[in-house]
Amino acid sequence: MLPDFLIIGAGAVGLASALELARRGARVTVLDRFRAGAESTWAGGGILSPLLPWQYGDEVNTLSEYSRANFADWCARLQAMSGLDAEYRTSGMLVLPPYSEAQAFDWCARHGWRCEKRGQSDFLPTSSMDGEEALWLPDVAQARNPRLVQVLRAAALAAGIRIVESAEVTGLISAQGRVTGVMSTQGEFAASGVVVSAGAWTGTVPGLEALAETVFPVRGQMLLFKLQPEALRTIVLQDGRYLIPRIDGHVLVGSTLERVGFEKSTTESVKRDLLAFSASVLPALSELVMVHHWSGLRPGSHDNVPVIARYPGYDNLFINSGHFRYGVTMAPGSALLLADLIEGKSPAISAAPYAQAMTGLFASL
Ligand SMILES: Cc1cc2nc3c(=O)[nH]c(=O)nc-3n(C[C@H](O)[C@H](O)[C@H](O)COP(=O)(O)OP(=O)(O)OC[C@H]3O[C@@H](n4cnc5c(N)ncnc54)[C@H](O)[C@@H]3O)c2cc1C
């Protein structure tokens, strides 16, 4: 039986961690300084894979693949618990040139992914790039972020997890190498263990400033359009930018990677750039009025490798953060890994890469 846990941050990573710890018998309270899931988790696109996995290291792909292998069951379980649907589905992804065909086919063959060359007109009715070939990755899945947030929140409540919103953690309370609780804007909370999943803000939690260089904010902007359902059926990716179609015809256009600190405004120049991109792929979008333009702050990390580890100097303080571009993809796998670490069990994948940043950081102090 696990002891009481406090989780700081109710994004996808914090709620997934809470649900897994509760499933293993812990009593869990999640604190969020704002509303559950309203930050990066709400803002993201919900593509459930690294954009081009062959461009990432094994640390990213091992955790992503572990998560992907669990994602369908995880969503089904959450749906049964919450009665809500995160719109998890395998919509596939079309990658438009430029891309390295040899690298793509080699990686896909080694990892059991299906990959084919297809004409763009098979998927895009009137692309300005008609006639050119593209890579078709039929196994790429997606979830609809704002729905996933609702599902996670409702499933957590159904599991008996306490979620306290508008509770900003302002300090850790500790004695003799153990955290005994936290101070917050809603008073003190005691716990036998604490997990920090505060996303881009992880290094701003008082006491964890040493992590500010390890987990840092990276802004991404996104546009939203509304087409007829099925007007676009697959995710389309080109040069780091993408279109993501939802079941009801909404299409997201993203995104950017901007190191602008904790600045969450949107900019006209990015809007112009994303509009031009979207019109070049799907000209019908240029005739529509944009529904929404927003930005979110990803929990950036070096080489996109998250930190999932015990925090040095404390027996019972854990970090699960820094998932950067793939925090939704990696959420269930990271929660399993974290819970195994906490329980002292041998995890299904090696935990070492995800403690690396922390080890390096504290070795140099
Ligand atoms: C534009 C964009 C597109 C993206 N697309 C994808 C994608 O297609 N696929 C994918 O897998 N990922 C994508 N991501 C990344 C993904 O959204 C993030 O990696 C993921 O949401 C991180 O989850 P998190 O729980 O760590 O952080 P968050 O969702 O940011 O949650 C952190 C929470 O901590 C809370 N918090 C912070 N400080 C405190 C404190 N002191 N006290 C209490 N609470 C605190 C915050 O209020 C917040 O709710 C995208 C992100 C963006 C911005």
The ligand as a Gaussian input file, in Angstrom:
#p B3LYP/6-31G(d) Opt

LIG

0 1
 C        1.204000      24.386000     -29.215000
 C        1.533000      23.078000     -28.574000
 C        1.395000      21.889000     -29.299000
 C        1.680000      20.662000     -28.703000
 N        1.443000      19.512000     -29.401000
 C        1.658000      18.311000     -28.810000
 C        1.349000      17.110000     -29.498000
 O        0.854000      17.134000     -30.628000
 N        1.599000      15.927000     -28.862000
 C        2.114000      15.871000     -27.594000
 O        2.315000      14.762000     -27.078000
 N        2.397000      16.996000     -26.922000
 C        2.197000      18.205000     -27.507000
 N        2.508000      19.367000     -26.842000
 C        3.213000      19.272000     -25.574000
 C        2.307000      18.876000     -24.444000
 O        1.148000      19.667000     -24.492000
 C        3.059000      19.068000     -23.128000
 O        4.294000      18.388000     -23.152000
 C        2.229000      18.515000     -21.964000
 O        0.945000      19.068000     -21.973000
 C        2.924000      18.811000     -20.651000
 O        2.058000      18.407000     -19.627000
 P        2.379000      18.821000     -18.150000
 O        1.333000      18.208000     -17.310000
 O        3.811000      18.513000     -17.847000
 O        2.311000      20.427000     -18.163000
 P        1.056000      21.409000     -18.109000
 O       -0.080000      20.901000     -18.890000
 O        1.571000      22.768000     -18.465000
 O        0.630000      21.354000     -16.604000
 C        1.419000      21.900000     -15.578000
 C        0.476000      22.375000     -14.500000
 O        1.228000      22.793000     -13.361000
 C        0.555000      23.869000     -12.773000
 N        1.504000      24.586000     -11.918000
 C        2.617000      25.250000     -12.278000
 N        3.234000      25.770000     -11.194000
 C        2.493000      25.427000     -10.119000
 C        2.607000      25.679000      -8.712000
 N        3.626000      26.391000      -8.189000
 N        1.643000      25.202000      -7.887000
 C        0.598000      24.475000      -8.390000
 N        0.453000      24.208000      -9.713000
 C        1.388000      24.675000     -10.562000
 C        0.058000      24.682000     -13.971000
 O       -1.010000      25.534000     -13.621000
 C       -0.336000      23.580000     -14.931000
 O       -1.716000      23.261000     -14.875000
 C        2.177000      20.619000     -27.383000
 C        2.272000      21.785000     -26.643000
 C        1.952000      23.008000     -27.221000
 C        2.047000      24.261000     -26.395000

